[in-house]
Amino acid sequence: MVKGDTFDYFGLSGYSVPQLRSMGYIVWTPSRPKGELIGEGDTFTYLNLVDNGLLGYDDATQGGWAGHAVRRATPGDTPQPPSAGPNFTPAAQNALAARLAWSVTPTYAGANHEPHVTLRGSSRISARPGATVRLEAVTSDPDGNAVTVKWWRWKDVDTYPGDVRLSDATSHTVTLQVPTDAVAGQTIQLVVEATDNGRPSLTRYTRVVLTVMQ
């Protein structure tokens, strides 16, 4: 498609990787049969740069819409079993749809915009094992839409290996008890997501990092 681009061999079909390399191409993914779709990777390169409240752009290890980076394990680490992780696809696609709508909507009031969600208090807290922690989310919406909340733990990005129970995951206020077997220095990461009922429905997030104390 682009003359002279050594990365662009999508117009070719039926060639093996060695054949493409012999033709001067840098083969970063094997060629596919004619007519087959290819999943591109640029979207995930940029999704964590979206300011959606997850702060993925600040530190990729804590994650965002594109998932999270994983640090190389060091001797003595206890590997966490992989999980399915949160499904951010609907929220990310709706955000894209909203931006496209903004480009053709003549007035601000004619389009939907993301709700706001903050925490009452700090998002970085410390607590001892066995302590009860109370968290409260504060939400609003610039378009006057109704906003629902959902709390969940992002286990893949924290360091406490056990389970944590939340009192009411769909309430603005939630409590949890720090597990009694938690060790000082371990973290528990919680996310509260706020979703409006506009069209398309849009979501914003706030993250809480709880660090276990002695």
For each residue, the residues with C-beta under 8 A, 3 or more apart:
1: 5 8 10 11
2: 5 8
3:
4:
5: 1 2 8
6: 24 25 26
7: 25 26 28
8: 1 2 5 11
9: 12 15 20 23 25 27 31
10: 1 31 38
11: 1 8
12: 9 15 20 31
13: 31 32 33 34
14: 31 34
15: 9 12 19 20 23 31
16: 19 20 31
17: 20 21 27 30 31
18: 21 22
19: 15 16 22 23
20: 9 12 15 16 17 23 25 27 31
21: 17 18 24 25 26 27
22: 18 19
23: 9 15 19 20
24: 6 21
25: 6 7 9 20 21
26: 6 7 21
27: 9 17 20 21 30 31
28: 7
29: 38
30: 17 27
31: 9 10 12 13 14 15 16 17 20 27
32: 13 36 38
33: 13 36
34: 13 14
35:
36: 32 33
37:
38: 10 29 32
39:
40: 43
41: 44 45
42: 45 46
43: 40 46 47 66
44: 41 47 48 66 67
45: 41 42 66
46: 42 43 49 50 66
47: 43 44 50 56 64 65 66 88 92
48: 44 54 56 57 60 63 64 65 66
49: 46 56 57
50: 46 47 56 57 64 65 92 95
51: 57
52: 64 65 91 95 114 203 204 205
53: 117 204 205 206 207
54: 48 62 63 64 65 191 205 207
55: 58 59 62 64 207
56: 47 48 49 50 59 60 62 63 64 65 66 68
57: 48 49 50 51 64
58: 55 62
59: 55 56 62
60: 48 56 63 64 68 69
61: 68 69 70 71 157
62: 54 55 56 58 59 68 157 189 207
63: 48 54 56 60 67 68 154 156 157
64: 47 48 50 52 54 55 56 57 60 67 68 88
65: 47 48 50 52 54 56 88 91 92
66: 43 44 45 46 47 48 56
67: 44 63 64 85
68: 56 60 61 62 63 64 156 157
69: 60 61
70: 61
71: 61
72:
73: 77 79
74: 77
75:
76:
77: 73 74
78: 161
79: 73
80: 155 156 161
81:
82: 156
83: 155 156
84: 87
85: 67 156
86: 152 154 191
87: 84 90
88: 47 64 65 91 92
89: 92 93
90: 87 93 94
91: 52 65 88 94 95 193 195 202 203
92: 47 50 65 88 89 95 96
93: 89 90 96 97
94: 90 91 97 98 200 201 202 203
95: 50 52 91 92 98 99 114 202 203
96: 92 93 99 100
97: 93 94 100 101 200
98: 94 95 101 102 111 112 113 114 200 202
99: 95 96 102 103
100: 96 97 103 104
101: 97 98 104 105 111 112 200
102: 98 99 105 111
103: 99 100
104: 100 101
105: 101 102 110 111
106: 110
107: 110 111
108: 111 113
109: 143
110: 105 106 107
111: 98 101 102 105 107 108
112: 98 101 143 145 196 198 199 200 201 202
113: 98 108 141 142 143 198 202
114: 52 95 98 142 196 202 203 204
115: 139 140 141 142 145 147 194 195 196 202 203 204
116: 139 140 141 142 194 204
117: 53 137 138 139 147 149 192 193 194 204 205 206
118: 137 138 206
119: 122 123 135 136 137 138 192 206 208
120: 136 137 138
121: 125 135 136
122: 119 125
123: 119 206 207 208 209
124: 208 209 211
125: 121 122 133 208 209 210 211
126: 210 211 212 213
127: 131 133 178 210 211 212 213
128: 131 178 212 213 214
129: 178 179 180 181 182 212
130: 177 178 180
131: 127 128 177 178
132: 175 176 177 178
133: 125 127 175 176 177 178 210
134: 173 174 175
135: 119 121 151 173 174 175 176 190 192 208
136: 119 120 121 172 173 174
137: 117 118 119 120 149 151 172 173 192 194 206
138: 117 118 119 120 172
139: 115 116 117 147 149 172 194
140: 115 116 147
141: 113 115 116 144 145 146 147 196 198
142: 113 114 115 116
143: 109 112 113 196 198
144: 141
145: 112 115 141 196 197 198
146: 141 196 197
147: 115 117 139 140 141 194 195 196 197
148: 170 194 195 197
149: 117 137 139 170 171 172 192 193 194 195
150: 169 170 192 193 195
151: 135 137 166 169 170 171 174 190 191 192
152: 86 166 169 190 191 193
153: 158 164 166 188 189 190 191
154: 63 86 157 158 189 190 191 207
155: 80 83 158 189
156: 63 68 80 82 83 85
157: 61 62 63 68 154 189
158: 153 154 155 186 187 188 189 209
159: 185 186 187
160: 164 179 182 186 187 188 212
161: 78 80
162: 179 181 182
163: 179
164: 153 160 176 179 188
165: 176 177
166: 151 152 153 169 174 175 176 190
167: 171 174 175 176
168: 171 173 174
169: 150 151 152 166 174
170: 148 149 150 151
171: 149 151 167 168 174
172: 136 137 138 139 149
173: 134 135 136 137 168
174: 134 135 136 151 166 167 168 169 171 192
175: 132 133 134 135 166 167
176: 132 133 135 164 165 166 167 188 190
177: 130 131 132 133 165
178: 127 128 129 130 131 132 133 182 188 210 212
179: 129 160 162 163 164 182
180: 129 130
181: 129 162
182: 129 160 162 178 179 186 188 212
183: 186 212
184: 212 213 214
185: 159 211 212
186: 158 159 160 182 183 211 212
187: 158 159 160 209 210 211 212
188: 153 158 160 164 176 178 182 209 210 212
189: 62 153 154 155 157 158 207 208 209 210
190: 135 151 152 153 154 166 176 207 208 210
191: 54 86 151 152 153 154 205 206 207 208
192: 117 119 135 137 149 150 151 174 205 206 208
193: 91 117 149 150 152 203 204 205
194: 115 116 117 137 139 147 148 149 203 204 205 206
195: 91 115 147 148 149 150 201 202 203
196: 112 114 115 141 143 145 146 147 201 202 203
197: 145 146 147 148 201
198: 112 113 141 143 145 201 202
199: 112
200: 94 97 98 101 112
201: 94 112 195 196 197 198
202: 91 94 95 98 112 113 114 115 195 196 198
203: 52 91 94 95 114 115 193 194 195 196
204: 52 53 114 115 116 117 193 194
205: 52 53 54 117 191 192 193 194
206: 53 117 118 119 123 137 191 192 194
207: 53 54 55 62 123 154 189 190 191
208: 119 123 124 125 135 189 190 191 192
209: 123 124 125 158 187 188 189
210: 125 126 127 133 178 187 188 189 190
211: 124 125 126 127 185 186 187
212: 126 127 128 129 160 178 182 183 184 185 186 187 188
213: 126 127 128 184
214: 128 184
